[in-house]
Amino acid sequence: MRRFSKPCLAGFCLSAISIALAPTVAACTSLLYSDANDKFYAGRTMELPMELPYKVSYFPTGTSFGSQADKHHVLDFTGQNAFVAVTVPDPVSKDLKVAEGVNDKGLTFGLLAYASTEGPADMVNNTQAVLAAIDLGAWALSQFSTVDEVKQALEEQPVMVTSLLPMGVLDTPFHYTLHDATGKSIVIEFANHEQNVIDNPLGVMTNGPEFSWHMTNLNNYTFLSNVDQSKLELSGVKLAQPDSGIATAGLPASNTSVGRFVRAIYYSQFAEKAENADSAITTLAHVMNNFDRPRGITIDNRFRDSIENIAAPGVNNDRVYTSEYTSWTSLIDLQQRTLHLRSYDSLNYIHFDLDELTDIDEIRHVELKDVVHGPQDATLALSQ
């Protein structure tokens, strides 16, 4: 049985802590785009100050999973769906945790950093099996077809936020976004000691503050429009903008979570509606380029900031400063169930076609770094 156990670190090995904590400052952006035929596509970026040992993994129907939250019984579940995902090995158990993925029903899952995570108090009987929040990806993708099914299941299934460090230190710092092939989206967030499952009609998520804050903040941007207002007359004085693009002047420029959330709303809503799936993926790739961060654009002092920066590489060999950058970008076609990936050191996307893997009845993995420079269709790497 493949176990997805609690991500608790034994000891204080610096490398293990650094790998486990790196997502706490990740500046991820996730959004949903629709084409002219009301088909849906999900895009996201993963920003970190260092590389993690990412894999692309295939889990067939019938895969056995197990999730354990603290001292509760293991929650065993068998996959009803096949799925392909970007995964990261737990630094101690080596079990793979899902960062982003899509199943054979067109349901997608992504985890994004959320440093303010505060789960409910443990009020569940120890004899009851509980799902660790870090395993929501494997559970949702393997069990369900739509976000409505996930919502309904979460009304009955207890979920606990477990810790990254011994003695209950540092809750797993994530919140979670899901989309399905009908275009519905939800956010699963653990905040203020409550579990919240929230409808997300705009399909956008970044990081903190909590999702409801981001939605309230959108009330400050009712002026947004993609129509250039390039001429103005004041007291007989005619003013004219000699270039196009003035419509984006009101967008926040920073790479903060707040700024990216507003920009993601703008680009996902106003990008031209493509006429077919290939054009839609191309359009989505251009949209996601607006969230692509080169190294050095913003830098952090490793000795004054989060612990994960201690092990991150310096900027141009400067040991004092580190930099968050876009480690990888994903594009998912929810109808054709294809996962497209581009790493930091590549300008081109590779893709994995889930439908071409349906005859495989065992778990398969490939190292992302080993396939990003290979053939555009990387499905064969998982099928061999």
N, C-alpha and C positions, 0 to 999 in steps of 0.2 A: 504493500500500500504506500502510495506517495503521500508523505506527511507535510503539511504546511503548518508548522508549529509556532509557538509564541516567540517573537523576536527579542528575547531577553539576552543580554550580553553577559557572559561569564568572565569576570575579571575586568581589568581596565586597560587591555591592550590598545595602544594608541591607534594602530592601523584599523582594528575592528571598530572602535568607536568612531573614527573618522568616516569610515564607509557607511556605518549605520546612521550617523547624524547628518551626513551631507545633505539629504533632502530637506532639512529644516530651514534652509535659506533658499531653496530652489525657487526661481522666479518663473514658474510655469504659466503658460497661457493656453486655454482650451476653448474652442468655439465650434459652432455648428453652422454649415452653409447649405443652402438649398439651390437647386438648379431650376431651369424654366419648366421642368416637368414634375416639380415637387418631389424630387429625389434628394436624399440627404447625404452629407459628407462631413466628417469630423476631422478637425485639425488640432494639433497641440505641439507645443515646444517643451523641452526639458532643459532648464538652466541649472547648472551647478558650478562650483569653483574647481571641480576635479572630475576625472572620469571614473565611473564605476564599471564593474565587469558585466556589462549588459549582454543578455542573450535574447535571441528570438526563439520562442518555444511553441510547439504544437502539442495540444492536449486532445486526444480523440474522445469521442463518446465512450462512456464506460470507464473513464479514468477514476480511480479511487483517491479521494482527498481526505485529509484530517486537519482540523483546526482546534487548537487548545488555548483557552484564555485562563491564565493563572491556574488555580487548583481545580477548576471545573473539569468535568469529563470531556474527553475529546469529542468534537462534533465530526462524525464521519458522514461523508456524502459522496455519491457517485455521479459522475458527469452525465447529464442528459443531452448536452450539446458539445460539439467540438469547438475549440477556439484556438486562435493564434495570438501571441502576446509578446510584448517586450517585458522581460523579466529580469530581476536582480537577485542573486543568491543572498540569503541571510548569512551574515559573516560568521555565525557560529554553527548553526544547524545545516547550512548550505541548501536548505529548502528554497525554492524559487518563489518570489513575491511578484505579483502582477503589477506593473506600472501603467501599462496601456494595452488594450487588446480589443478584439472583435470576435464574436461567435458566429456559428453558422446560421443564426436567425437574424443577424444584423444588429445585435445589441453590442454596444461598446462600453468600455469601462476605462477610467483614468484616475489615478491618484495625483493630487497636487499638494504642495506643502501648505500647511496651516499650523503655524506655531502656537496658536491660542487654543489648541485642542484641549477640551476638558470633558471627559465622558461622564455618564451617570455613575453614581455610587453603586458598588456591587451589592445588589439586593437579591440576587438569584441564588436559589438553593444549589449547594455544591454538587448535588447528584444530577443536575441538569446540564446537558451539553450546551456550551456557549460558543458562539463564533467570535474569534478575535478580529477586530476591525481591520487589521493588516491583511486578512485573508478575504476581505469582501470581494476583491477582483475575481479570484478563483471560484468563489461561491456563486456570485452573480452570473458570470459568463458560462459556467458549467451547468447551471440549473434553470435559467430563465430565458424567455424570448423577448420580453418587453419591459419597459420601466414600470408599467402598472403591476406586472407580476412581482417585480422586486419590491415595490412599495407594499403590496399586500403581504408578501412573505415576511417583511421586516416588522409587521404588526404582531407577528407571533414569535419570530426568532430573536432571542436575546443576543445582543452584540455588546462586547466589552472592548474598551480601549486599553490595550496592554502597554507595558513600559519597555523602553529601549535599554534601560539600565537597571541594575539590581536595586532593591529596596523601593521599588515603585517610582524611580526617578525618570522624568521625561517621558510623558505619554507619546505614543507614536504620532508624529506631528503632521497629520494629513487630513484633508477632506477629499470627497470622492464625487466624480461627475459621471453620469451615465446618459447615453442617447440610444434611441432605437430607430428602426427603419421607418417608422411612421413620423419621425421628427420630434417625438416627445423627449424631454430631458428632465432629469432630477439631479439634485445635489444632496448627498448624505454628509451631514456635518455634525460633529460633536463639539458643542460649545455651551458654556455656562452650565456645565454638569447635566446637559440634556442631549439626547439624540434627536436630530431634526432631519426629516426627509422632506425636501422642499421641491415643488414644481419649479422648473426653470424654463419659462416660455421663450426666452431669448437664446438659450443654449450656450451662454458664455460663462466661463469661470476662470478666475486667476487664483490669488492667494488671500491673505487676510486684508482687512477685517472680515467678519462673518458675511455670508452671502447676502443677508437682508440689508446690511449696511451698503453694499455695492448697489443694490437695486434702489435704495433710497437716494443714493448719490446721483443716480441718473436723472433725477428731477432737476439737477443743476445744468443739464445739457439739452433742454428742450429746443434750443436754437439750432441743433445740428441738422444739416442738410448737405447733400452732395451736389447741390446746384450752386455754381460759382456766382456770387454777387459781385461782379467786377466793375460796376459803374455806380457813381453816387454824385448827386448835385447838391451843393450846400451854398445857399445865398448866391446863386448864379455861378458859383465855381464848380466846374465839372471835373470830377476825379475819375480816373480809370486805371484799373490794374492791368498792366501790359502783358500779363502772363496768365496761364490757367493754374488752378490749384488753390485758390483763396478759400475754397469751402472747408479745407482742413485746418484753417488757422486757429479754430477754437478747440482743437483736440489737445489734450494734455500731452506734453512732450516727454515726460519722464518714463523710465522703465520701472517705476514702482507698480505694485499690484493694482493700485487705484487707477493710475494712468493707463495701464495696459487693458484693464477691464473696459474702460470707456472706448479706447481705440478698437478693441476687439468687437464691441457692439457695432461701431461705425463700419468697419471693413466687412464684417459678416453680413450686415444688413444692406449695404449699398454696392457691394461688388456686383458686376454685371451677372445676370442669370444665364449660365451656360446652357447650350442646347442639347448637349449629350454628356455622357459620363466622362469621356476622355477630356473634353474641354473643361468640365467641372473640376476635375482633379488639377488641371493646369491652373485654373483660376484660383482654386484653394491654395495651391503652392505659392502663387503671387501674394495672396492675402497673408499667408504665414510668414513671408519674407519681411513683413513689417514688424515682426517680433523676433527676428534673428539677431542675436547679440554677439558681436565679435569680442574676443578677449581684449581687455584693457579699456573698454568703453566706460566702465565704472570699476573702481578698485576699492578693496577693503584692507585695513591693517590687520594682518593675521594675529598679532599679539594683543589686539584690543577688541576683537570681535569673536564670533562663535568658534567653538572648539574644532569644528571640522576644517577651518581655515589653516590650522597648524600643519596639517598634512597635505594641503593643496599646493600645487606648483606656483611659483612666483611669476610675476609679470615680467617678461623679458629678463629672466634670471634674477629679478629683484626679490630677495628673500623676505622683505618686509610686507609686500603687498600681494594679494591674490585678486582674482577677477572671476565673477560669474560670467558664463558664456553659454550659448546654446549647444548643448552636447548632442542633441538630436531633435529632429522634427518628424512628426508622423502625420500622414494623411490617410483617412479611412473612407472607403466607399461602402456605405451601409447596405446598399442593394447588391452589389457584386462581391461583397465581403473580401475586399483586397486591402492589405496593409502596406502602405508606402513609407519608406524610411530614408532619411538623409542624415548623415553624421556631420560633425563639425568640420572634418577635414575632407569633405566631398561636396561638390556642387550638384551632384546628380542623385536622384532617388532610385532605390531598388524597391521591388515589391514582392509580396507573398500572397498567393491566391489560395484562400482557404478551401474553395471548392475543389481544387486539384489535389487536396490532401485527404479527401474523405475516405479513401481506401486504406489509409494507414491506421493500424490499430494499436500503435504504441506511442509513447511520449517521445518527441524528438526535440533536440536543441541544437542551435548553432550560435557561435560567438558572433555578436554583431560586428565586431572589428574585423572578422575574417571574411565577411560577405559584402561589406559596404562598397568595396571597390570592384566587385565582381560583376557578372551579367545583370542587366536591369531586372530580369525576371529571376529572383533568387529562390523561387519555390523549390527548385530542384535540390537546393542545399538541405532542405528539410525532408525531402522524399527519398533520399538515397540511403 
